[in-house]
Amino acid sequence: MPGTVIGQTIHINGEMHGEEDLIILGTVTGKIFLKESLTISESARLEADIETRSVEVSGQVTGNIAASDRVEIKEEGQVTGNIKSPRITIADGALFKGNVDMNR
């Protein structure tokens, strides 16, 4: 199952809960709780706290990220906030400002 895509022109304000993969191309403000993975595309802008299994960031995130498996910030990704995850990858060229907690 490919999951759900939030389009580039979509703006969501509030709390999101889900049990499938989510791909965000648009703008989200609030909180995101997922059982599976979250992909934040290069066009995406988030002002949200995130709790999920894994996160891949190519866009902009302002907020805290808690992932039970991994967080990956791609070269074009920008994260301002704290990250808590057992595995974290920050690509050369990515922007990150915050604290990291890698406790399992």
Buried (B, 14 or more C-beta within 10 A) or exposed (E): EEBEBBEEEEEBEEEBEBEEBBBBBBBBBBBBBBEBBBBBBEBBBBBBBBBBBBBBBBBBBBBBBBBEEBBBBBEBBBBBBBBBBEEBEBBEEBEBEBEEEEEE
